[in-house]
Amino acid sequence: MGLAIFGMRFLEVIFFLGLAGSAVVVVISFIEDGKELFGKDEQE
């Protein structure tokens, strides 16, 4: 029973770490797309 509870808690932590990582990727993508959309992306 203790092993099952540990497994559930471990999976919860991994899930929320993945969720936080995905949120970071979405924010970075939003910023980069905003730069490209508004023409602030400097290309040579």
N, C-alpha and C positions, 0 to 999 in steps of 0.2 A: 504493500500500500504506500509506503514511504517513497519507494522508487517511482511509482506512478505520479505522486504529487510533485516530486522533484522534476520529472519529465514535463509535466504540465507547466510548471513555473518556468522551466528552461525554454520551452516553446513560446511562452508568452513574451519572455525577454527578447528572444530572437525575432519574433513577429514585430514587436515595437521598434527594435533597432532597424529592421528592414523598412518599416513605415517611415521612420525618421530619415533614413537614407534616401528614400524615394521623394520625400518632401524637399530635401535639399536639392536633388536633381531637378525637380519641377521648378523651384525658385531660380536656379541657375539658368535653366532653359528659358524661363520667362524673361529674365534680364537680358540674355543674349538676343532673343527674338525681338525684344523691345528696342535694343540698340540697332538691330538690322532694319526694323520697320521704320524707325524715325530717322534713319540715315546717319546715325552717329558712329557707325562702324567705319573706321578709316581703312580703306583698301588702297594699296599702292599698285 
